[in-house]
Amino acid sequence: MENQLKKNRQSPRKRFVNLLVHILLAVLALIWVLPILWIVLTSFRAEPGAYTNTFLPQGYTLNNYVKLLTDRNVLNFPKMFMNTLLIAVISCAISTFFVLSVSYSLSRMRFKFRKPYMNLAMILGLFPGFMTMIAQYFILKAMGLTEGSSIRIGLIVVYCACTGLGFQISKGFFDTIPKSIDEAAIIDGATQWQVFTRITMPLSKPIVIYTVMTSFIAPWVDFIFAKVLCRANSDQFTVAIGLWNMLQKEYIYQWYTCFAAGAVLISIPIAVLFLYMQRFYVEGMSGAVKG
């Protein structure tokens, strides 16, 4: 009742400002949603080709999805999809473990070269990762991971190898968890591993979910290194390479609407992962430390 009275007492100026803010947010939401709506409509467009005179398709069909999932002669999209899914899932699991382990160690433990390592990681993070692309390729070539099915192993190694440098956000979250919780568990006989897995991880669900999602999205959408490593090995192509090929001069007329359909399909795993895990974002630390 009191809140309602305060709301009714708002000055005309404040109401006008709130109206402008809501209008601005509505416009920004429209700008954000419009490209997504367009790509979805294009994926159902019956007219082939990349250019049309109208925003809305003149006809709708499911043939674009059927062609994308059944055509094996030109671009084997299901094979690319499964290659990418396998690489992304394995890379996500390994990268998440690396990032959380490094973050927890730097947050809770004190050891020699701890600060120099964090400073070095910060400096290296200023440089784009593809600067080392050629060196990584020749290292993988020397290891025999640039031909055949071993390409997938090579991509997983690359995606996971340097993830430990991305510890800053997770470490900052671990720093907010009181160390007295760890100390109480150690006094009760828990090992450092038990503190990490049974106490810190349950209290850190938001950052764990964040790390899982970023670790999955990175290999899922990567194009540059996947293209360098796969080269002409079409059996090992990822979805990013497949979608890029659909926009090539010789394919764009017949495959452009299939490109839109592929863009919709590759967004499904990310959307499902986010919708399933978003509930954990609102879960923070519960309870208190009593002294």
Long-range contacts (C-beta under 8 A, 24 or more apart in sequence): 39-260, 39-263, 39-264, 40-260, 40-264, 42-256, 42-257, 42-260, 43-257, 43-260, 43-261, 43-263, 43-264, 45-257, 45-260, 47-257, 48-253, 48-254, 48-256, 48-257, 49-252, 49-253, 49-256, 50-252, 50-253, 50-256, 64-257, 64-258, 64-260, 64-261, 65-261, 65-265, 67-258, 68-258, 68-261, 68-262, 68-265, 74-251, 74-255, 75-242, 75-245, 75-246, 75-251, 75-255, 76-234, 76-235, 76-237, 76-242, 77-239, 77-242, 77-258, 77-262, 79-235, 79-237, 80-237, 80-238, 80-239, 80-241, 80-242, 81-239, 81-265, 81-266, 83-152, 83-236, 83-237, 83-238, 84-219, 84-220, 84-238, 84-239, 84-240, 84-266, 85-269, 86-152, 87-152, 87-155, 87-156, 87-159, 87-219, 87-238, 88-216, 88-219, 88-220, 88-269, 89-216, 90-156, 91-155, 91-156, 91-159, 91-160, 91-215, 91-216, 91-218, 91-219, 92-212, 92-215, 92-216, 92-219, 94-156, 94-160, 94-163, 95-159, 95-160, 95-163, 95-211, 95-215, 95-218, 96-208, 96-211, 96-212, 96-215, 98-160, 98-163, 98-164, 99-163, 99-164, 99-166, 99-167, 99-170, 99-211, 99-215, 100-170, 100-201, 100-204, 100-208, 100-211, 101-164, 101-196, 102-164, 102-167, 103-167, 103-170, 103-171, 103-173, 103-174, 104-170, 104-174, 104-196, 104-200, 106-167, 106-171, 107-171, 107-174, 107-175, 108-174, 108-179, 108-182, 108-192, 108-200, 121-165, 121-167, 121-168, 122-168, 124-165, 125-165, 125-166, 125-168, 129-162, 130-224, 130-225, 133-224, 133-225, 133-228, 136-225, 137-228, 137-229, 140-229, 146-229, 147-233, 148-233, 148-236, 149-236, 151-229, 151-230, 151-233, 151-236, 152-236, 154-229, 155-219, 155-225, 155-226, 155-229, 155-238, 156-219, 158-225, 158-229, 159-218, 159-219, 159-222, 163-215, 169-207, 169-210, 170-207, 170-211, 173-204, 173-206, 173-207, 174-200, 174-204, 174-207, 177-203, 177-204, 177-285, 178-289, 180-289, 180-291, 181-289, 184-289, 203-285, 205-280, 205-283, 206-280, 206-281, 206-282, 206-283, 206-284, 208-280, 209-277, 209-278, 209-280, 209-281, 210-281, 212-273, 212-277, 213-270, 213-273, 213-274, 213-277, 216-269, 216-270, 216-273, 217-270, 220-266, 220-269, 220-270, 239-266
